[in-house]
Amino acid sequence: METGTAPQPDSTEPDRTKPDVPLGDYLTVRVSRGKGPENRYEEFQVPRRENQTVLDIVTWIQRNADPALSYRFACRVGVCGSCAMTVNGKPRWTCRTHVSKVIGKERSLTIEPLRNLPRIKDLAADMSAFFEKWQQAGGRFAGKTDRTGPLARIDPESPGRKAVDAGIECINCAVCYSACDVVTWDEDYLGPAALNRAWTLVNDERHAEKRETMKKVSAAGGCHSCHSHGSCVEHCPIGLNPTAGIAGLKRRSVLQTFRLSGEK
C-alpha cells in the first residue's frame, strides 16, 4: 500500500498570495479597512474575469481571501442601491460598475466606504444620519384623505405631476449625499436626496403638509445652503437632477416669503 499525504481537492480560485497565472491576469485591489474612524488599507491580488463588476471583486475577497471583510449589498442588479461604495475616489453602485470602466492603465482599484457618513466596519457605512435628514426635510407623505376616500385624479401632463416624475425614482442609495461637497463642509445640510424628496412632495397635489415641508427645507441647512455644484447630478446612478429640484425649492421659498410679507 502506498503511503503519503492524502490528495487535496482542487481550489476553484488561486491563492492570492501565490499567483499561478501571469500578474497581468490579476488586479491589485486596495480595500479600506477598520471600525469607526480608524482606517488602514489592505491590498489583495484578485483574479480578473470577463464582465466583472466591482461588487464581484469585493465578494471574491470576502469569500476567498478574508471572510471578515464587511460590506453591504442586496439585489446585485441595480435595484436597491445597497452596494454603494467609493471606487477610485467616486461614489458608485458597485453592482453596476464594471471593472473595465474604472481600472485605468494601472489595473488597480481602491475601494472605500461612502464618504460623508460614519463607518460601521470596513466598507459598510452607517446610513442613520442620511435617513434622519430625509425625515428632517419632511420626507413623509401626508395624505388629505383616509384610505376610504376617493382616489385623487391627477393629470399626467400637469406641471406638478411632471415635476414629481422628474425626481420620484430616487431609491435613497446615498451616492449623491456622498458626492456632495456641501455635506462635507456643513454637517447640518440636509443633502440632495432629502431635498429632492421634499421637492416631489410640494408638487404632489395629494400632499397635505406642503407649507410645513417648505418651512423645514427653507430653514438653516436647507435648500438655500446648496451651492449648485452639480456633483449630485454627475454621480446619480439613475440620472436624476436633484440640483434642479433644489433650485425649485429656493424659488418657491422666496415666493412664499413674499406672499407672507404681503399678508402682514
N, C-alpha and C positions, 0 to 999 in steps of 0.2 A: 504494500500500500504506500502510495506517495504521501509524504507529509509536507506541511508548509502552511503558509498563510492562506486563509480562505479568500477566494476571489471577491473583489469589491464590485458592487453594482456601478454601472456607468453613470456618470453625472450628466444631466441634461444641459447643464451650464458649466463652463470652465471656471476654474478657481481664479478669482480676480487678482490674486497676488502672484499667480504663476501662469501667465497667458500662454496658451499653446497655439495661438494664431497670431499673425502679424499685428503689431501695435496699430497699424492703420485701420484694423477692423474693430478697434476699441475706441470708446470715448472717455476722456478724462472728465469726471464729474465732481465738482466741489459742492458739498452739501453743508448748509448752516446747521449746526447742532447746538443744543443747550436747552435749559429751562429758564423761563422768565427773562431777565435782562442779560444773562450770561450768553456768550456767543463764541463759538470756535468753528473752524471749517475742517471737514474731513474729506479726503479725496478717495475716489473709487474709480476703478477701471471697469467700464460696463460694456459688454458686447454690443456691437452695432447691429441693428436689424432693419429690414426694409419696412417702410411706413411706420417707423417707431415714433411714439409720442413721448413728451416729457413725463407724463404720468406713467407710461410703460417703464421709463428709466427708474423713477422713484420706486415703483413696485418691484422691479428686479433687485434693486439694492436691499429693500426690506426683506425680500424672500430668500435671497442668495448670499448677501454679504453681512447684513446687520438687522436681525429681527427686531431690535429695539428702536429702530427709526420710526418716529411718529409723524403722521401726515393725515390729511382728511380727504376723502373722496366718497362718491356715492354712485351716480349713474354711469359715469365713464363715457357718456355720449353727448356732452354739451347741453344738458337739460337743466341740471340742478345748480351748477356753479360752485359746488363744494370744494373742488380741487384747485381753486385759485391759489397761485403762489407767485413769487417773484423769480423770473427766469432771465438770467443775464441782465439784471437791473430793471426789467419791466414786468408789471403785474399781468398775468395771463391765466386763462383756463388751461391747465396742463393737459387735460384730456383732448383738447382740440389744437394743441400746439405741436406740430411735427418737428422733430429734432432737426431735420434737414433745413428747416427755415430759420433756425436760430443759432446753429453751432459756429458758423463762420469758418475762416481758414484754420483756426487753432484747433478745431474739432474738440471743443471743450464747452462745458456748461457750468454755470454757477446757479444753484437753486437755493432760494431763501424763502422764509415766510412772507406774507403780505406785510408791507410796512404800514406805519400809522396805526397799528394795532399791537397790543401786548402779545408776547409769545407765551403759549402754554408749554409746548415742548417741540423742539426741532422745527418742523415745517408747519405745525398746527398753530394758527393764530387764534386769539381769544376774540370772538365776534361780539361780545356783550356790549361794548361801547357803541359799536356800529348800530345795533338794533335799538339801543336806548335812545340814540339820536333820531332814529326813524320815528319813535314814539313822541319825542320832544317836538318834532315838527308837525305833530297832529296827523300822523300817518294812518290812523284808524278810521275807516269809513263809518259814518253815522247816517243811517237811512232816515227818510222823512216819514215813512210809514212802517207798520209792523208787517210780519210775514203774511198776514191775511189780507193786506191791502192790495189794490190793483197795481200791476206792473207798470212802471214808467215807460212811456213811449218816447224814444229819443231818435231824432232824425240823424242818420249816419253821416249826412252831409253838413250838419250844423258845425259852426266854428268850434264850439265847445267839445263836441264829440271828436273832431279831428285833432284838437289839442290833447285830449286824453289818449287817443290812439297812438300819438307820437311818442308817448312815454310809458305806456302801460305794460309793456313787455319786460320791464325790469324784474329780475329774479333775486336781487339783493345778494349778489356774489361778492360785493365789496371791492371789485377791481378798481372802480372809479374812485372810491374812498382812499385806496392805497396809492393811486396815482396823483391825488390832489395835493398840490403844494400848500394850499391854504390850510388844509387839515394838519399838515406838518407844522406850520407856524402857529396855528391857533387851535388849541385843544377844545375850545368851545364851539367851533364852527360845526354846523350840523352836517355838512358834506353833501356831495352831489346827489347821492341816491335818495336821501331823506327829502331833500328839496324837490327832486323830480317827482317823488310820490305826492308831496303837497300840491305841486302844480296839477297833477292829474285830478286830485280831489276838488280843488277850487274850480275846475272846469266841468265837474260832474254835476249834472242837473239834479241828481238824486241825493247829493251830499247835503246834510242839514247843518253843518257847522263850518261853513265857508269863512265867515268872519273870524271865528275862533282860530281856524287854521292860519289865516292871514296874519293874525296878531302874533302867533307863535313864530312864524317864519320871518316876520318883519323886525323882531327883537334882536338884541345883540347876539352875534353868532349865526344869524340867519342869512337870508338871500343877499343882503347888502354887503356881506363880507366877501362874497365871491369876486375874484379879480378877473374873471373871464379868460383865464389862461388856455382853457380848452383841453387840458390833459384828460379830463373825464371823457370827452368826445373821442379823443385819439385812441384811448385804450379800451373803451367799452366793447366787449366781445360780440355784442349783437347790434352794434351800430346806432345806439340811442344818442340823443343830443341833450344831456342834462343842462348844458350851458344855456341853450335856448329856453328851456323851461324856467331856469333861474332868472333869466332876463325878463321873462313874462311875469314872474312874481315881483320883481323890482318895479316894473311898470304899474302893476295892479296895486302894490303897496303905496306908491306915490299918489296915484289917483284916489285911493281910499282915504289917504291923509288929507288931501284937498277937499274931498267931499265932507269929511268930518269937521274940517275947519269952517266950511261954508255953512254948516248946520248950527254953529255956535252963535 
